[in-house]
Amino acid sequence: MSITLNSGSQRPAPAPLTLTPPLPKEGLLPRTSEDVALNYRTQYRPKLLAAYAAKRAAKAAGETYSGAPCINVLNITLCFDGTNNHEPSDKLGQPPSTSNVARLYHASVGADSGTEQSRANQMGFYRYYMQGVGTEFKEIGEFEPQDLGLIGAVGGENRINWSITRLLDAVGRACGEPYLDPDVAYELVQKMGTSFTEEMLGATLIKSGDSRRREALQAPLLALQKKVDFVHVRKTQPRIIGLRLYVYGFSRGAAEARAFATWLESLTQVEVEGETCYLFAGLPICIAFLGLFDTVASTGMAYAMPFAEGHMGWADDIMRLPESETFLERCVHLVAAHEQRTCFPVDSIRRKNTPDDPNGPSTYRTNTAEYLYPGMHSDVGGGYSPGDQGKSLGGPQDVMSQIPLHHMYAEAYAVGAPLQAPPNALSDEQKQDEPWLEMAEEVHDAFDISETLTLRFNTWLAHHKTGPLEDALAGEQALLTGWRINRYGSFHFRTTSAYQHVNGKDMTQEEWDALKALHERQLAENKANHEGQPLKELSGSTLATHQEYRALKQGYEQRVGSERPIDFNTHKAFEPTLDQRQMDRAMIEFGRDYDPSNWSLALAGDAISWATIPHLLFGGLIYLTNEQDEAQEYRDLRTSGNQAYLALYDLKTAEPLTDTARTLTDFFDEQVHDSRAWFMNSTALGEREVFSDYFRYRGIFFDTESNKSLSPVARAGQVIGVGIAVASVGLSIKRHDPRYLVGLLIPSLGIPVFRGKVGFPQVSAFDSVTGIALPMLDNLDNIRAFSKDPGDMLKMVKALPTPPALSAETATTPELQKLLKATEAAKALAKVKDLLDKLPDESKMGLLDQVKGALGSAGG
């Protein structure tokens, strides 16, 4: 199967990736005072141009030039962290497990504490951090970890809107105002955003997020503009001539950063005397640098339905970068070469120049670059600790993500990003005049890279073949599969230092339950303290159980030789230590995937796969992948993986054939993690249900296009094509099992094959509460068709009539009338419960049970 997006058409070949640069032994941080001075000159250029303009204006007016005006440019750094990344608590780990976004935040000038950084604020430098979805973010009302954030990126929109309030804060402080009141900022976030319930009900289809933001920000921006004008007239502060933003993001945080760029462009674009300008509170604004680590904007649907891919609601139709080079000057995107998880499709920054031109080239905007880096999602964006899955045992300097961290720093520094430099790169004069430029010791240490890691990375780079992103990823998946055939297929991974490190250190189920319960108890204590309510004291059997849990925790700490008691990070969801289980099951699963004789396919089977989602918990856009393509991917990846194995290893001894093969093997053994093994074996998710995901190419979105044939199935919490709107929708899909199609492609495997005709999947919807089937529209074949350009189908989806709400008028069938009664009964019961909650306990006396019985009779 041809992988490239444009193959088989008259379109030009897609643009290739930018070549990933080798890493010098000394890394990519500035090394001399001249490096620092060059960054400063680049940063100072807007002020210099303003001074030249003032001089020319004075000359034109016949006035005497009195010297450079007292002006300032606000350099603002915004950092959007990835899913489950939480800098305030991650940095406290021993060693720290901060992501690359958090490390760039630490290295950015403009902290809001400390004398030197306060001086930096006065010079116009500000920095802000937005923790990842799924973690605690008190400022926007998330007081504890949220599973819906981990699964479906819920909370992303509020983080983006919070970042907009940070611009209000920076401009206000530059005008001499105090910090923007957190309560005021939170109120703005609420006004700008869409609640979870509203998103499920399709509220964004009625009132766009853009109109909400404009409406909420109109008064604050007008007031701020008046303040800016007042300060400029009074000359009590340096005249602000513009805002330059430096934005970083990882994972869903990278999607947030891209959404922020799109939303801000729309919010600030105005026409002034026939020229397009971008103004925030009357001040010119631009994004000088947008640095992205492996953008993922996916819905969480693939947790339950492995043949689904998609976008969260706030990420729909906005991943395309702004076209204006005036507004967005430079963008760099670093992509993970070996990520495979279905629910982590990457959003490339490549796109068609003209979205509506079917034959237009797929290329990159000017001043943007996309690079490939080895490893999984967090091997590029950071967040792994030394020892996770037995990798990087040499310490933080051996963690793979250090290399893309250096690259991103260097890219940003080259365009004037306000980043600190190592102490030995600064002259004595620079340290004295601008002390905020010097990295603290712990910040500098967080950029350390070992010689071993550098050597292995450069060896991989010399072996890597570039090209368009989809081709480069296919080549890297083949290389990784060749390594897995050696290490997983024959269980040779158990001989590695990584496996020996994790062997015997997993939590037992009893220990897991105990530590999870203690974590939840700590969360309850935190919540009680926040609400000012006393937590119910433990007594009797509950106290005994709690003490038993503590004893199990201490026993586990002793068993694994923990140097200190395990501290619970209640800012994030609890995660048990299960590294050995992850790697053991990865080897078993890969072996099963690789050898189809283990599939146990029935000779007379109906070749059908089912997936049922009881509730579409997530808005946004959900696609189905094509089972025929999945079978083809299995064949291609198995074939190319075998070829890679033969190029790397001796058939008799299974040992590497060359020094390069040995170095690559060590690299995958000791640096590259297995994110899929963690994903499927770290919690109650268990192993995947459908097909063999170790033999599937990663999904890629190129704006409205994809490297895979997709069919839209749900949007904004509703199944596409449903004929009636209800609050809670379930989804059922029936399709052919792709494993039966593999036999058609590789007859030598001798496995049962599907002999019938492969057609569209059967998609149906039902009410989640009652299970009653919902009516579907007819003639949906064009919309259901699989295409690598799903943007065209989305136009048809948007043209579908909005389904009417369930009511007495629309309940025209016995089934819908039954559903209407059940819905009304559920609403009435909810109201009664609300009333009862307000009554004293002694007044309830079984009243609720009586009401339930009455409502049950009425609804039945």
Secondary structure, 3 states (H helix, E strand, C coil): CCCCCCCCCCCCCCCCCCCCCCCCCCCCCCCCHHHHHHHHHHHHHHHHHHHHHHHHHHHHCCCCCCCCCCEEEEEEEEEECCCCCCHHHHCCCCCCCCEHHHHHHHHECCCCCCHHHHHHHHCCEEEEEECCCCCCEHHHCECCCCHHHHHHCCCHHHHHHHHHHHHHHHHHHHCCCCCCCHHHHHHHHHHHCCCHHHHHCCHHHHCCHHHHHHHHHHHHHHHHHHHHHHHHHHCCCCEEEEEEEEEEEECHHHHHHHHHHHHHHHHHEEEECCEEEEEECCEEEEEEEEEEECCCCCCCHHHCCCCEEEECHHHCCCCCCCCCCCCECCEEEEEECCCCCCCCCEECCCEECCCCCCCCCEECCCCEEEEEECCCHHHHHECCCCCHHHCCCCCHHHCCCHHHHHHHHHHHHHCCCCECECHHHCCHHHHHHCHHHECCHHHHHCCCCCHHHHHHHHHHHHHCCCCCHHHHHHHHHHHHHHHHHHHCCCCHHHHCHHHHHHCCCCCCHHHHHHHHHHHHHHHHHHHHHHHCCCCCCCCHHHHHHHHHHHHHHHHHHHHCCCCCCCCCCCCCCCCCCCHHHHHHHHHHHHHHHHCHHHCCCCCCCCCEEEEEECCCCCCCEEEEECHHHHHHHHHHHHHHHHHHHHHHECCCCCCECCHHHHHHHHHHHHCCCCHHHHHHHCCCCCCCCCCCHHHCCCCEEECCEECCCEEEEEECCEECCECCECCCEEEEEEEECCHHHHHHHCHHHCCCCCCCCCCCCEEEEEECCCCCECCECCCCHHHHCCECCHHHHHHHHHHCCCCCECCCCCCCCHHHHHHHHHHHHHHHHHHHHHHHHCCCHHHHCCHHHHHHHHHHHHHC
